[in-house]
């Protein structure tokens, strides 16, 4: 009994820290949307990170409601996350081109109506009780592992260009801290569907910080689109006006995906990609 009370106390502390860190992680794309507002154009920014982040938050909400016990922290942050990501998407649609709006609408329909609807329908109809919670938990964990692969593109770019221009150290540090917090939260509750994916995120975060220490001070990489809309990398020493890489928004996406095991990591520097 005493051990359970001890674990629950730890889970409350880690849950509160996780909520605070994740809330600021959710706010990380604000500079991107300020730029969109200022330019009155999405300038080719992708809506994929925000669509997937909304899906992951809603999926975790479903898991939390099924779990019922010790789910307040998950419900709180993912409710907030769902609202914030919805606002991002609405704001994006206002300034996006017609093609981008149609594409974003299709993404939202696919993830948040079709995919999420199928998961809810199948698990409610074919599974019951603890088995239903386990199935949804495994879906959350597997999806988390998949989206946590996003930082691999950043790691690959850093190694290829020998530049950390698109991998700011403070962001990598706080995302790693967020992963540690949610891991401890899940571990204290023996909720390994939450804890396990954050081990991977922690590993990616440590790798990014090591690479930053190795390659800091190297020449900056300028990312330019070629005639076929593919990304080219050119080395420009001391370049002051460096275009942002498409992989930065992948990190932004990973950041949102990591919160509570899916949405955090969620790295944020604006990226550009023609839709």
C-alpha positions in Angstrom: 0.0 0.0 0.0 2.8 2.4 1.0 4.6 1.6 -2.2 1.5 2.4 -4.3 1.0 5.7 -2.6 4.7 6.5 -3.1 4.5 5.7 -6.9 1.3 7.7 -7.2 3.0 10.7 -5.6 5.8 10.4 -8.1 3.4 10.1 -11.0 1.6 13.3 -9.9 4.9 15.2 -9.8 6.2 13.8 -13.1 2.7 14.3 -14.7 2.6 18.0 -13.7 6.2 18.5 -15.0 5.3 16.7 -18.2 2.2 18.8 -18.6 4.1 22.1 -18.1 7.0 21.1 -20.5 4.5 19.7 -23.1 2.4 22.8 -23.0 5.4 24.9 -24.0 6.3 22.4 -26.6 2.9 22.8 -28.1 3.5 26.5 -28.2 6.8 26.0 -30.1 5.3 26.5 -33.6 4.1 30.0 -32.7 7.1 31.7 -34.5 6.1 29.8 -37.6 2.5 31.0 -37.4 3.6 34.6 -36.6 5.6 34.5 -39.8 2.6 33.2 -41.7 0.4 35.9 -40.2 3.0 38.6 -41.0 3.4 37.4 -44.6 -0.3 36.6 -45.0 0.8 33.4 -46.6 1.8 29.9 -45.6 4.7 30.2 -48.0 4.7 26.4 -48.7 4.9 25.4 -45.0 3.6 21.9 -44.5 0.4 21.2 -42.5 1.3 17.5 -41.9 3.0 18.0 -38.5 -0.1 19.7 -37.1 -2.5 17.2 -38.6 -0.6 14.2 -37.2 -0.2 16.0 -33.9 -3.9 16.5 -33.6 -4.5 12.8 -34.4 -2.0 11.7 -31.8 -3.5 13.9 -29.1 -7.0 12.6 -29.8 -5.7 9.0 -29.9 -4.1 9.5 -26.5 -7.3 11.1 -25.2 -9.2 8.0 -26.3 -6.6 5.8 -24.5 -6.8 7.9 -21.4 -10.6 7.8 -21.2 -10.5 4.0 -21.6 -7.8 3.7 -19.0 -9.8 5.9 -16.5 -7.5 5.3 -13.5 -4.5 7.7 -13.2 -5.4 9.3 -16.5 -6.0 12.9 -15.4 -2.6 14.1 -16.5 -3.0 12.5 -20.0 -6.5 13.9 -20.4 -5.4 17.4 -19.4 -2.4 17.8 -21.7 -3.9 16.1 -24.7 -7.1 18.1 -24.4 -5.0 21.3 -24.4 -3.0 19.8 -27.3 -6.0 19.0 -29.3 -7.3 22.6 -28.9 -4.0 24.1 -29.8 -3.4 21.9 -32.9 -6.9 22.6 -34.1 -6.3 26.4 -33.8 -3.0 25.9 -35.8 -4.9 24.1 -38.5 -7.7 26.7 -38.7 -5.1 29.5 -38.9 -3.2 27.5 -41.5 -6.3 27.1 -43.6 -7.0 30.9 -43.6 -3.7 31.8 -45.2 -3.0 28.6 -47.3 -3.4 28.4 -51.0 -6.4 26.5 -52.4 -4.3 23.5 -53.2 -2.8 23.5 -49.6 -6.3 23.9 -48.1 -7.6 20.9 -50.0 -4.6 18.8 -49.1 -4.9 19.8 -45.4 -8.6 19.0 -45.4 -7.8 15.5 -46.8 -5.2 15.0 -44.1 -7.6 15.9 -41.3 -10.3 13.7 -42.8 -7.9 10.7 -43.1 -6.3 11.0 -39.7 -9.0 12.3 -37.4 -12.1 10.9 -39.0 -11.2 7.8 -41.0 -8.2 6.4 -39.0 -9.3 7.5 -35.6 -12.9 6.5 -36.3 -11.8 3.0 -37.4 -9.6 2.5 -34.3 -12.5 3.5 -32.0 -15.1 1.5 -33.9 -13.0 -1.7 -34.0 -11.8 -1.6 -30.4 -15.3 -0.8 -29.1 -17.0 -3.6 -31.1 -14.4 -6.4 -31.0 -12.6 -5.9 -27.7 -13.7 -5.4 -24.1 -12.2 -4.4 -20.7 -8.5 -4.6 -20.1 -7.9 -6.1 -23.6 -9.4 -3.0 -25.2 -7.1 -0.7 -23.2 -4.1 -2.8 -24.1 -4.9 -2.8 -27.8 -5.3 1.0 -27.9 -2.2 1.3 -25.7 -0.1 -0.7 -28.2 -1.5 1.4 -31.1 -0.4 4.5 -29.3 3.1 3.0 -28.5 3.6 1.8 -32.1 2.5 5.1 -33.6 4.8 6.9 -31.2 7.8 4.9 -32.3 7.0 5.6 -35.9 6.7 9.3 -35.6 9.8 9.5 -33.3 11.8 8.4 -36.3 11.4 12.0 -37.6 14.5 13.3 -35.8 16.5 10.8 -37.9 16.2 13.1 -40.9 17.8 15.9 -38.7 20.6 13.6 -37.5 21.3 12.5 -41.1 21.4 16.2 -42.3 23.8 17.2 -39.5 26.1 14.3 -40.4 25.9 15.0 -44.1 26.4 18.8 -43.9 28.6 18.7 -40.7 26.5 21.7 -39.6 24.1 22.1 -36.7 22.3 25.1 -38.3 19.0 23.3 -38.2 19.3 21.6 -34.8 19.3 24.2 -32.0 20.8 22.8 -28.8 18.3 24.3 -26.3 15.4 22.7 -28.2 17.1 19.3 -28.3 17.8 19.6 -24.6 14.3 20.5 -23.5 12.7 17.8 -25.7 15.0 15.3 -24.1 14.0 16.6 -20.7 10.3 16.2 -21.8 10.9 12.6 -22.9 12.6 11.8 -19.5 9.7 13.3 -17.6 7.0 11.3 -19.5 9.1 8.1 -19.2 9.3 8.5 -15.4 5.6 9.3 -15.3 4.7 6.1 -17.2 7.2 4.0 -15.3 5.9 5.2 -11.9 2.4 4.0 -13.0 3.7 0.9 -14.7 2.1 2.2 -17.9 4.7 1.0 -20.4 2.6 2.2 -23.3 3.6 5.7 -22.2 7.0 5.0 -20.9 8.5 2.8 -23.6 8.3 5.2 -26.6 10.0 7.9 -24.6 13.1 5.7 -24.2 13.6 6.0 -28.0 13.0 9.8 -27.9 15.5 10.1 -25.1 18.1 8.2 -27.2 17.4 10.5 -30.2 17.7 13.6 -28.0 21.1 12.5 -26.5 22.3 11.7 -30.0 21.4 15.2 -31.2 23.1 16.9 -28.3 26.3 14.9 -28.9 26.2 15.8 -32.6 25.7 19.4 -31.7 28.9 19.3 -29.5 30.8 17.6 -32.3 29.8 19.8 -35.2 29.2 23.2 -33.6 31.2 26.0 -35.1 31.2 24.3 -38.5 30.1 26.2 -41.7 26.4 26.8 -42.0 24.4 24.9 -44.6 22.1 26.7 -47.0 19.1 24.7 -48.1 17.8 25.6 -51.5 15.1 23.9 -53.7 16.3 22.8 -57.1 14.2 23.0 -60.3 12.5 19.7 -59.4 11.4 20.9 -55.9 14.0 18.7 -54.3 16.2 20.0 -51.5 19.8 20.9 -52.3 22.4 21.7 -49.7 25.1 24.3 -50.3 27.8 25.4 -47.9 27.9 29.1 -47.1 30.4 30.3 -44.5 28.8 32.8 -42.1 25.6 33.0 -44.0 23.2 35.4 -42.3 20.1 34.8 -44.2 19.8 31.0 -44.2 16.6 29.4 -45.6 15.0 27.0 -43.2 15.2 23.3 -44.0 12.1 21.1 -44.6 13.5 18.7 -42.0 13.1 21.4 -39.3 9.4 21.1 -39.5 9.8 17.3 -39.3 11.4 17.9 -35.9 8.6 20.3 -35.1 6.3 17.5 -35.9 8.2 15.0 -33.9 8.1 17.4 -31.0 4.3 17.5 -31.0 4.1 13.8 -31.4 6.1 13.1 -28.3 3.9 14.5 -25.5 3.0 11.8 -23.1 4.6 9.2 -25.3 3.5 10.4 -28.6 3.3 14.1 -29.1 6.7 15.9 -27.7 9.5 16.4 -29.3 6.8 17.5 -31.5 12.0 21.0 -32.7 10.9 24.1 -34.1 12.3 26.2 -36.7 10.1 27.1 -39.7 10.6 24.9 -42.7 9.6 25.4 -46.2 8.3 22.9 -48.7 6.0 23.5 -51.7 2.8 21.6 -51.2 
